[in-house]
Amino acid sequence: MAVCIAVIAKENYPLYIRSIPAEQELKFHYTVHTSLDVVDEKVSAMGKALVDQRELYLGLLYPTEDYKMFRKLHNSYTDVMCNPFYNPGDRIHSRAFDNMVTSMMVQVC
């Protein structure tokens, strides 16, 4: 299924990053942060000049076949946000969320 899953805050920083295999964790962290820079550049370009709104479209970020996986992740994230003990903007430290993400990850030998 997935080899890296990241949850991004609306302020453009990662709340949660998990990747398998552990040997490539640094590579995936770099990829996530680089992707955040691309999004940040697109958004800041909109503020500097009158840019067509369609220019901000990044393309389909996941294959449509993976919609069920995305929906499962979204539902679990919603459960975290609805927890009265979670402060929005903090890193996600939820055993249930982590277990759900682990079940989505590909185990590479």
Secondary structure per residue as TSV (DSSP state, phi and psi in degrees):
chain	resnum	aa	ss	phi	psi
A	1	M	-	360.0	-89.4
A	2	A	B	-117.6	152.1
A	3	V	S	-111.7	-16.3
A	4	C	E	-149.9	135.0
A	5	I	E	-130.3	131.1
A	6	A	E	-131.3	140.0
A	7	V	E	-113.0	126.6
A	8	I	E	-111.3	135.9
A	9	A	-	-75.0	161.0
A	10	K	T	-67.1	-17.8
A	11	E	T	-85.6	7.0
A	12	N	S	75.4	41.9
A	13	Y	-	-135.0	150.5
A	14	P	E	-73.7	132.1
A	15	L	E	-92.4	-26.9
A	16	Y	E	-155.7	130.4
A	17	I	E	-135.6	130.0
A	18	R	E	-139.8	132.2
A	19	S	E	-140.3	151.4
A	20	I	S	-134.2	131.8
A	21	P	S	-82.6	158.1
A	22	A	G	-64.3	-25.3
A	23	E	G	-65.4	-24.6
A	24	Q	G	-105.3	15.8
A	25	E	H	-59.9	-42.6
A	26	L	H	-62.4	-39.8
A	27	K	H	-60.3	-44.0
A	28	F	H	-71.0	-37.2
A	29	H	H	-60.8	-43.1
A	30	Y	H	-61.5	-43.6
A	31	T	H	-62.8	-42.9
A	32	V	H	-62.7	-48.0
A	33	H	H	-67.3	-34.8
A	34	T	H	-65.5	-41.2
A	35	S	H	-62.7	-38.6
A	36	L	H	-63.8	-36.5
A	37	D	H	-64.0	-39.2
A	38	V	H	-63.3	-45.3
A	39	V	H	-62.5	-43.0
A	40	D	H	-62.0	-40.8
A	41	E	H	-63.5	-42.0
A	42	K	H	-62.5	-44.6
A	43	V	H	-67.9	-41.7
A	44	S	H	-69.0	-30.5
A	45	A	H	-65.7	-32.2
A	46	M	H	-66.1	-36.5
A	47	G	H	-73.0	-29.5
A	48	K	H	-80.6	-34.7
A	49	A	S	-136.6	162.4
A	50	L	-	-78.4	99.2
A	51	V	-	-107.0	142.8
A	52	D	-	-61.5	135.6
A	53	Q	G	-59.3	-30.1
A	54	R	G	-67.6	-19.6
A	55	E	G	-65.6	-23.9
A	56	L	G	-80.3	-9.9
A	57	Y	-	-67.8	123.0
A	58	L	-	-92.2	-5.8
A	59	G	-	97.8	172.6
A	60	L	-	-69.0	121.0
A	61	L	S	-87.1	-9.0
A	62	Y	S	-151.5	147.8
A	63	P	-	-64.0	145.7
A	64	T	G	-63.0	-24.3
A	65	E	G	-66.6	-24.4
A	66	D	G	-89.5	12.4
A	67	Y	H	-59.7	-39.8
A	68	K	H	-63.0	-38.7
A	69	M	H	-65.8	-42.9
A	70	F	H	-62.9	-41.1
A	71	R	H	-63.6	-40.5
A	72	K	H	-62.1	-43.2
A	73	L	H	-64.4	-43.7
A	74	H	H	-63.0	-43.0
A	75	N	H	-63.2	-39.9
A	76	S	H	-67.8	-38.7
A	77	Y	H	-64.1	-39.4
A	78	T	H	-62.3	-39.8
A	79	D	H	-61.0	-40.0
A	80	V	H	-63.8	-45.3
A	81	M	H	-65.2	-30.7
A	82	C	T	-81.4	-7.2
A	83	N	-	-69.1	123.3
A	84	P	T	-66.4	-14.4
A	85	F	T	-95.3	-1.9
A	86	Y	-	-93.1	131.6
A	87	N	-	-96.6	117.4
A	88	P	T	-54.8	134.0
A	89	G	T	101.1	-17.7
A	90	D	S	-79.3	159.2
A	91	R	-	-61.2	149.2
A	92	I	-	-86.1	118.5
A	93	H	-	-125.3	75.3
A	94	S	-	-125.2	124.0
A	95	R	H	-64.4	-39.7
A	96	A	H	-65.2	-43.0
A	97	F	H	-64.3	-43.4
A	98	D	H	-63.3	-40.8
A	99	N	H	-64.9	-39.4
A	100	M	H	-65.2	-43.2
A	101	V	H	-63.2	-43.4
A	102	T	H	-59.6	-38.4
A	103	S	H	-67.4	-22.2
A	104	M	H	-86.3	-20.7
A	105	M	B	-77.1	151.5
A	106	V	-	-86.8	130.0
A	107	Q	-	-86.5	111.5
A	108	V	-	-100.5	127.8
A	109	C	-	-83.3	360.0
